[in-house]
Amino acid sequence: MSGPTPQHYQINDFTFQNGTGPTSVQLAFLDINPNAEKVALVLTSFRGRLPSTLTFSHGALKDHRIIAVALFGNGESSSPSNMVNFPTSLTYQDCVRAQHQLINSHLNIPTIDVVVGFSMGGQCSYYWTLMYPDMVRNAVIICASARTSRHNYQFLEGPKAALEYAADYHREGRNEPSSRPLGGLRAFGKAYSAWLTSPEWFENEMYKSMGYETLSDWDKDTTGVNYHSWHPDDLLAKVGMWQGADVTLISGDTSLQEALSRIKARVLVMPCSTDQYFRWEASEKESLVIPRSTFMVIPSAWGHLAGLGCNAADKDFMDQAITEFLRKQ
C-alpha cells in the first residue's frame, strides 16, 4: 500500500539568512493522518527523503497528525538541483523559518505537540525549540547535536573534499543530468561509509542482516548505487548547513549551556552508544543543561544508522522510548 502523496508549498518572498532573495522557494511535505488532533512535525535527515523518513506513524505517533517536511537542499524542497541562484550558504534558521510559515500560515496549526528529528533533522529540531519556544511542546532529538562538534566538522571535510576534487565534478553545467559525477559521488560515499555504523558492526559482519553476503556487496550499494539519485551540490549544501549548526547563533548566546538552558519544551535526547560523530557523551552534556530533558541511549552496534531505524531492534527501542516520553507529559 502506497503512502501519502508529497505536497509542495511555495513561498514567493523568502529571503535566506545570507541575504539571497527575496525569492521563490518551495517545501516538500507529507500530511499523514490529517484528521488527528495532536500534531507531530518530523524533519528529514542528511540524505533523507520523504518516502524513506522514519515517521513512527504506526507506533509512537499513530495518534498524531504527522507533518513530515524535507529540509532545504535534499532535492525535494528547494535545492541547488532545482532552484536557480540557490544561496551559497544555507542555515537551519532558513529551514525553520520556512517550515514555520508552512505549519502556521498555510496549515493553520498553532501548536506542535512534538517535533522529531534524526541526525540533521535532530539539529533542526533543536533550532525549532529556540526559534519558536511557545509553539513547541516536546522535542525528540535522535543521534544529533545542538552544535556541530569540531570532530564532526572535520570528519565531514573528508567526504566533501573527495567530491569537490573528483575528476568528474565540475561546477559549470552541473544542473544537467548527464553531467552528474558518479565518480565523485562514489568517492563521497567511500569517504563517508566507515563512519556510518561502528567497528563492531563491521567486524561482526552485520551487513549480512541487510541481505549482503560480503562487505564488497554492501559497499557497492552503500557507496555507489545509493548516491546515484543525489545531485552533488545538494550534498554539499547540506554538509555546509550541518557543519555550521550552532544554536548559540540564533540569539547570540555566550555559550551553548546558556542557549540550551532557555529551552522551554520537554526534550528527549536519544543518541546511540556507538555513534562515531554524534557521540553519546556530548549528547549527555547537552541534556544535563536542558531544564526538562530525558536522556536515553540506544544500545546498538549500528552506530549512527541506529537512529535511521535500519535495524528492527533499534527502531522498536526508539518507538517505545518516544511512546513512554510522550505518555509522561
Residue pairs with C-beta under 8 A, 6 or more apart in sequence:
3 30
3 32
3 51
4 30
4 31
4 32
6 28
6 29
6 30
6 50
6 76
7 28
7 29
7 30
7 31
8 26
8 27
8 28
8 29
9 26
9 27
9 29
9 101
9 102
9 106
10 24
10 25
10 26
11 24
11 25
11 26
11 27
11 98
11 101
12 22
12 24
13 21
13 22
13 23
13 24
14 21
14 22
14 23
14 24
14 25
14 97
14 98
15 21
15 22
15 23
16 23
16 87
16 90
16 91
16 94
17 89
17 91
17 93
17 94
18 87
18 88
18 89
18 91
20 85
20 86
20 87
20 88
23 85
25 72
25 77
25 78
25 83
25 98
26 77
26 78
27 69
27 70
27 77
27 78
27 98
27 99
27 102
28 50
28 69
28 70
28 76
28 77
29 50
29 67
29 68
29 69
29 70
29 102
30 50
30 55
30 66
30 67
30 68
31 65
31 66
31 67
31 107
32 55
32 57
32 65
32 66
32 67
32 68
33 57
33 62
33 64
33 65
33 66
34 65
35 65
36 63
36 64
36 65
37 65
38 63
38 64
38 65
38 113
38 114
39 64
39 65
39 66
39 67
39 109
39 111
39 112
39 113
40 55
40 56
40 61
40 64
40 65
40 66
40 67
40 112
40 113
40 114
40 115
40 116
41 66
41 67
41 69
41 99
41 103
41 112
41 114
41 115
41 116
41 128
42 53
42 54
42 55
42 56
42 61
42 66
42 67
42 68
42 69
42 115
42 116
42 117
42 121
43 68
43 69
43 71
43 95
43 99
43 115
43 116
43 117
43 120
43 121
43 122
43 124
43 125
44 50
44 53
44 68
44 69
44 70
44 71
44 74
44 76
44 120
44 121
45 53
45 117
45 118
45 119
45 120
45 121
45 308
46 119
46 120
46 238
46 239
46 242
47 74
47 226
47 230
47 235
47 238
48 70
48 71
48 74
48 118
48 119
48 120
48 121
49 70
49 74
49 75
49 76
50 68
50 70
50 76
53 68
53 121
54 118
54 308
54 309
54 315
55 61
55 66
55 68
56 62
56 116
56 318
56 319
56 322
57 66
59 319
59 322
59 323
60 318
60 319
60 320
60 322
60 323
60 326
61 114
61 116
61 322
64 113
64 114
67 102
67 103
67 107
67 109
69 77
69 99
69 102
70 76
70 77
71 77
71 95
71 120
71 121
71 124
71 238
71 241
72 78
72 79
72 90
72 94
72 95
72 98
72 237
72 241
73 79
73 80
73 90
73 234
73 237
73 238
73 241
74 234
74 238
75 81
75 82
75 229
75 230
75 231
75 234
77 98
78 86
79 86
79 231
79 233
79 234
79 237
80 86
80 174
80 175
80 231
80 233
80 234
80 236
80 237
81 175
81 231
81 233
81 234
86 233
86 237
87 94
89 240
89 244
90 237
90 238
90 240
90 241
91 241
91 244
92 123
92 124
92 127
92 241
92 245
93 127
93 131
93 249
93 250
95 124
95 127
95 241
96 124
96 127
96 128
96 131
96 132
97 131
99 128
100 131
100 132
100 135
103 109
103 112
104 110
104 135
110 135
111 135
111 137
112 128
112 135
112 136
112 137
113 137
113 138
113 326
114 137
114 138
114 139
114 140
114 326
115 125
115 128
115 129
115 136
115 138
115 139
115 140
116 125
116 139
116 140
116 142
116 322
117 123
117 124
117 125
117 140
117 141
117 142
117 144
118 142
118 143
118 144
118 307
118 308
119 142
119 143
119 144
119 278
119 304
119 307
119 308
120 144
120 238
120 241
120 242
120 245
121 142
121 144
122 141
122 142
122 143
122 144
122 145
122 278
122 307
123 144
123 145
123 146
123 148
123 242
123 245
125 139
125 140
125 141
125 144
126 139
126 141
126 144
126 145
126 146
126 247
127 247
127 250
128 135
128 136
128 139
129 136
129 139
129 263
129 264
129 265
129 267
130 247
130 250
130 251
130 259
130 262
130 263
131 250
133 262
133 263
133 264
133 265
134 264
136 264
136 265
137 265
137 266
137 329
138 265
138 266
138 267
138 268
138 325
138 326
138 329
139 263
139 265
139 266
139 267
139 268
140 267
140 268
140 270
140 322
140 325
141 267
141 268
141 269
141 270
141 283
142 270
142 271
142 307
142 318
143 270
143 271
143 272
143 275
143 278
143 298
143 304
143 306
143 307
144 271
144 278
144 283
145 152
145 245
145 278
145 282
145 283
145 286
146 245
146 246
146 247
146 256
146 259
146 260
146 286
147 245
147 246
147 247
147 248
147 256
148 242
148 243
148 244
148 245
148 246
149 277
149 279
149 282
151 277
151 279
152 242
152 243
152 277
152 278
153 243
155 195
155 276
155 277
156 239
156 242
156 243
158 191
158 192
159 187
159 188
159 189
159 191
159 192
159 239
160 188
160 236
160 239
161 191
162 184
162 187
162 188
162 190
162 191
163 169
163 181
163 184
163 185
163 187
163 188
163 232
163 235
163 236
164 184
164 236
166 181
166 183
166 184
166 187
167 183
167 184
168 181
168 182
168 183
168 184
169 181
169 183
169 184
169 232
170 179
170 181
171 233
173 179
174 231
174 232
174 233
180 228
180 231
180 232
181 232
182 224
182 228
184 232
185 224
185 227
185 228
185 230
185 232
185 235
186 223
186 224
186 227
188 227
188 232
188 235
189 222
189 223
189 224
189 226
189 227
190 219
190 223
192 223
193 219
193 222
193 223
194 202
195 276
195 277
195 303
195 304
196 222
196 303
196 304
196 305
197 206
197 274
197 301
197 302
197 303
197 304
197 305
198 274
198 276
198 301
198 302
198 303
200 206
200 274
200 301
201 207
201 274
201 301
201 302
201 303
202 215
204 301
205 215
206 301
206 302
207 215
207 217
207 218
209 311
210 218
210 310
212 218
212 221
246 256
247 253
247 256
247 259
247 260
248 254
248 255
248 256
248 258
248 259
250 259
251 259
253 259
253 262
256 286
256 289
257 289
260 286
260 289
260 290
261 289
261 290
261 291
263 290
263 291
263 292
264 291
264 292
265 292
266 292
266 293
266 294
266 325
266 329
267 287
267 290
267 292
267 293
267 294
268 293
268 294
268 296
268 321
268 322
268 325
269 283
269 284
269 286
269 287
269 290
269 293
269 294
269 295
269 296
270 283
270 295
270 296
270 297
270 298
270 307
270 318
270 321
271 278
271 279
271 280
271 282
271 283
271 284
271 297
271 298
272 278
272 280
272 297
272 298
272 300
272 302
272 303
272 304
272 306
272 307
272 314
273 280
273 297
273 298
273 299
273 300
274 300
274 301
274 302
274 303
274 306
275 303
275 304
275 306
275 307
276 303
276 304
277 304
278 304
280 297
283 295
284 295
287 293
287 294
287 295
288 295
294 325
296 321
298 306
298 307
298 314
298 317
298 318
299 317
300 306
300 311
300 313
300 314
300 317
302 310
302 311
302 314
305 311
306 314
307 314
307 318
309 315
309 318
